């Protein structure tokens, strides 16, 4: 039965429905704004993404209660405190404990930083209780959760102090982590979505033990130490390697379990080692994240004495992506003039039925490739189909400069550093012509480094109109001429690693002005 040691006792009846509405509002908002977690029976729930960053701290005090004298039937109390937080008006916190060793006895909010008008929105023990509105993301067996808010809605001015304390009864000999499985501080704001601001807080766990390791040594058990190194730039839908580092702090101790969970929003996946049917735990795991975004990865390890600890990191998983766009300029790198519809245009002069000249005389076709992912790109293959009836001019030879590749690190086309490697460029004959660029390693270019997030390169191709000097009818104009570009990029050199594709296209128009045989102006076709 729930033993309540609170100063303000919640009433029954209509107020419970009101608290349910508050709880629903908080849960809906949290799901929308924080990548929180789901509860899976028999497994551990995990921290929300907000814990990855923040100045405020939520800590279990004392950090450990360790005594061989705390036998069955004795009681002990852990306090949950906030440290160095900005003003807030409520919180939602859940603690995970070993229910085979400790039994929840009571909850106390007196003397807390929220003052005397603090009221419960929900309180759950093992996912139930007379005033419990369970949250499926963390409530379950071995979890006590508390939702507490000021009745007046006024923010507290205390940056540090008590949030609440929990009293347990020892029911067995053993070890129990006191793991802050979920914590969020909430402030009211009229300008924020749904009127709530969520304050990031870093959790600090505690533990209880009344057994010695090894048995009869007289030395109370300690939790292991644990950490893991995440991959530097994890990519969605690609296998990512994690390696754990864990050591038992107990004499003759060894790590017997590695339990991994990765979660974003309400999606939760997990892996236990050793796997079923195996006796040997593995420190390594390969995870494939199905979607980009902030994933909370939790590693829980246990040694052969049953001492357990948790390690949590938020991993920003990226989607490999590139954007490809095409635009046109004159040879002086000025944008082409626009027609009445805003499309880039070129003018042709037809005299005596012969197309004599173009204004401008040449067109530069530009392909802009931008890294839109969170991972560096190290190699690239770019195929550009040039407009029909337009050709590379002068005809492509490595010694001739009709094609250039630039690192677009300035705001002026004329000042971007050139990274052209003629050996990486091929041009196919025919109509239309095809330009191919294959960069095996950006590090090997003048850039000297991968194409980083939000960085761009530019391909420039100088074009001339192959119909110049041929018989043409002004009535067949205007004509649309388009370029298309297709692209593959890789996170590794020499077209290895994770890959992504992109494509783009754009057109310009050619208008014709007809002059008489002796240059007398005729009709302009628009």
RAMO-V233319 format. One record per residue. N is the residue number from 1. RES is the residue in one letter. PSI is psi in whole degrees, -180 to 180 (none if undefined). Layout:
[[N/RES/PSI] [N/RES/PSI]]
This chain:
[[1/X/143] [2/X/119] [3/X/121] [4/X/123] [5/X/36] [6/X/153] [7/X/-44] [8/X/110] [9/X/125] [10/X/144] [11/X/169] [12/X/-177] [13/X/-134] [14/X/-32] [15/X/-32] [16/X/-39] [17/X/-38] [18/X/-43] [19/X/-36] [20/X/-39] [21/X/-41] [22/X/-45] [23/X/-45] [24/X/-44] [25/X/-44] [26/X/-45] [27/X/-46] [28/X/-42] [29/X/-42] [30/X/-42] [31/X/-36] [32/X/-32] [33/X/-19] [34/X/135] [35/X/87] [36/X/-167] [37/X/166] [38/X/155] [39/X/134] [40/X/123] [41/X/130] [42/X/2] [43/X/174] [44/X/140] [45/X/173] [46/X/168] [47/X/149] [48/X/163] [49/X/-30] [50/X/-21] [51/X/-9] [52/X/-31] [53/X/159] [54/X/156] [55/X/-38] [56/X/152] [57/X/144] [58/X/120] [59/X/146] [60/X/127] [61/X/135] [62/X/164] [63/X/-19] [64/X/144] [65/X/109] [66/X/107] [67/X/130] [68/X/-11] [69/X/-11] [70/X/84] [71/X/179] [72/X/132] [73/X/-19] [74/X/160] [75/X/157] [76/X/155] [77/X/132] [78/X/137] [79/X/141] [80/X/122] [81/X/155] [82/X/144] [83/X/128] [84/X/47] [85/X/153] [86/X/165] [87/X/141] [88/X/164] [89/X/6] [90/X/172] [91/X/161] [92/X/115] [93/X/140] [94/X/136] [95/X/135] [96/X/132] [97/X/165] [98/X/102] [99/X/-10] [100/X/-13] [101/X/-39] [102/X/145] [103/X/130] [104/X/135] [105/X/-44] [106/X/165] [107/X/137] [108/X/125] [109/X/4] [110/X/143] [111/X/15] [112/X/166] [113/X/-17] [114/X/-6] [115/X/-166] [116/X/-11] [117/X/17] [118/X/135] [119/X/155] [120/X/135] [121/X/-35] [122/X/148] [123/X/126] [124/X/142] [125/X/123] [126/X/29] [127/X/7] [128/X/180] [129/X/156] [130/X/-23] [131/X/32] [132/X/128] [133/X/88] [134/X/143] [135/X/118] [136/X/-13] [137/X/-22] [138/X/-25] [139/X/138] [140/X/-169] [141/X/132] [142/X/21] [143/X/133] [144/X/126] [145/X/146] [146/X/127] [147/X/118] [148/X/135] [149/X/154] [150/X/136] [151/X/-35] [152/X/-15] [153/X/4] [154/X/140] [155/X/144] [156/X/152] [157/X/-2] [158/X/124] [159/X/-17] [160/X/150] [161/X/-171] [162/X/137] [163/X/-53] [164/X/170] [165/X/152] [166/X/131] [167/X/131] [168/X/154] [169/X/133] [170/X/123] [171/X/-6] [172/X/166] [173/X/138] [174/X/-157] [175/X/140] [176/X/122] [177/X/147] [178/X/89] [179/X/123] [180/X/96] [181/X/-19] [182/X/135] [183/X/135] [184/X/135] [185/X/142] [186/X/134] [187/X/149] [188/X/140] [189/X/125] [190/X/-24] [191/X/-7] [192/X/159] [193/X/127] [194/X/15] [195/X/15] [196/X/142] [197/X/134] [198/X/124] [199/X/119] [200/X/144] [201/X/139] [202/X/126] [203/X/148] [204/X/117] [205/X/173] [206/X/-175] [207/X/161] [208/X/142] [209/X/144] [210/X/22] [211/X/159] [212/X/153] [213/X/116] [214/X/170] [215/X/139] [216/X/10] [217/X/-20] [218/X/2] [219/X/115] [220/X/147] [221/X/148] [222/X/153] [223/X/156] [224/X/169] [225/X/145] [226/X/148] [227/X/171] [228/X/154] [229/X/119] [230/X/158] [231/X/149] [232/X/-38] [233/X/75] [234/X/145] [235/X/138] [236/X/143] [237/X/23] [238/X/141] [239/X/131] [240/X/136] [241/X/131] [242/X/141] [243/X/125] [244/X/150] [245/X/113] [246/X/141] [247/X/133] [248/X/137] [249/X/5] [250/X/147] [251/X/130] [252/X/22] [253/X/151] [254/X/150] [255/X/125] [256/X/-16] [257/X/138] [258/X/116] [259/X/118] [260/X/141] [261/X/138] [262/X/133] [263/X/145] [264/X/128] [265/X/-130] [266/X/6] [267/X/126] [268/X/134] [269/X/152] [270/X/163] [271/X/131] [272/X/137] [273/X/131] [274/X/148] [275/X/162] [276/X/130] [277/X/-2] [278/X/152] [279/X/-8] [280/X/115] [281/X/151] [282/X/138] [283/X/-13] [284/X/153] [285/X/145] [286/X/121] [287/X/136] [288/X/110] [289/X/125] [290/X/-21] [291/X/152] [292/X/158] [293/X/-177] [294/X/112] [295/X/134] [296/X/117] [297/X/123] [298/X/131] [299/X/124] [300/X/127] [301/X/152] [302/X/141] [303/X/-179] [304/X/-9] [305/X/-5] [306/X/6] [307/X/131] [308/X/151] [309/X/159] [310/X/147] [311/X/127] [312/X/133] [313/X/146] [314/X/125] [315/X/124] [316/X/106] [317/X/130] [318/X/161] [319/X/121] [320/X/129] [321/X/150] [322/X/151] [323/X/143] [324/X/126] [325/X/157] [326/X/139] [327/X/172] [328/X/145] [329/X/173] [330/X/177] [331/X/-20] [332/X/11] [333/X/26] [334/X/142] [335/X/145] [336/X/149] [337/X/163] [338/X/148] [339/X/-173] [340/X/-17] [341/X/4] [342/X/8] [343/X/145] [344/X/146] [345/X/156] [346/X/144] [347/X/136] [348/X/143] [349/X/122] [350/X/122] [351/X/125] [352/X/33] [353/X/2] [354/X/132] [355/X/113] [356/X/-39] [357/X/165] [358/X/148] [359/X/113] [360/X/164] [361/X/-29] [362/X/159] [363/X/136] [364/X/119] [365/X/126] [366/X/136] [367/X/121] [368/X/122] [369/X/121] [370/X/133] [371/X/109] [372/X/5] [373/X/179] [374/X/9] [375/X/145] [376/X/145] [377/X/134] [378/X/-16] [379/X/162] [380/X/145] [381/X/123] [382/X/125] [383/X/125] [384/X/122] [385/X/118] [386/X/163] [387/X/144] [388/X/140] [389/X/11] [390/X/143] [391/X/153] [392/X/131] [393/X/124] [394/X/163] [395/X/138] [396/X/122] [397/X/147] [398/X/-28] [399/X/-9] [400/X/146] [401/X/48] [402/X/-19] [403/X/131] [404/X/149] [405/X/132] [406/X/149] [407/X/113] [408/X/74] [409/X/13] [410/X/176] [411/X/4] [412/X/126] [413/X/-33] [414/X/-14] [415/X/-1] [416/X/136] [417/X/140] [418/X/136] [419/X/21] [420/X/132] [421/X/99] [422/X/-32] [423/X/-15] [424/X/-1] [425/X/132] [426/X/148] [427/X/126] [428/X/146] [429/X/170] [430/X/-179] [431/X/105] [432/X/163] [433/X/156] [434/X/129] [435/X/130] [436/X/134] [437/X/126] [438/X/108] [439/X/109] [440/X/-27] [441/X/117] [442/X/-29] [443/X/-28] [444/X/-4] [445/X/-179] [446/X/-25] [447/X/-48] [448/X/10] [449/X/165] [450/X/167] [451/X/108] [452/X/172] [453/X/132] [454/X/2] [455/X/157] [456/X/154] [457/X/159] [458/X/134] [459/X/128] [460/X/130] [461/X/123] [462/X/126] [463/X/147] [464/X/156] [465/X/117] [466/X/-11] [467/X/-4] [468/X/131] [469/X/1] [470/X/164] [471/X/124] [472/X/149] [473/X/129] [474/X/-25] [475/X/-14] [476/X/2] [477/X/159] [478/X/156] [479/X/143] [480/X/134] [481/X/125] [482/X/150] [483/X/146] [484/X/148] [485/X/136] [486/X/145] [487/X/143] [488/X/137] [489/X/156] [490/X/151] [491/X/-11] [492/X/163] [493/X/161] [494/X/38] [495/X/44] [496/X/171] [497/X/-162] [498/X/146] [499/X/163] [500/X/157] [501/X/156] [502/X/161] [503/X/159] [504/X/162] [505/X/157] [506/X/159] [507/X/163] [508/X/169] [509/X/144] [510/X/123] [511/X/150] [512/X/137] [513/X/125] [514/X/128] [515/X/156] [516/X/174] [517/X/-30] [518/X/24] [519/X/12] [520/X/132] [521/X/132] [522/X/-115] [523/X/141] [524/X/124] [525/X/120] [526/X/none]]
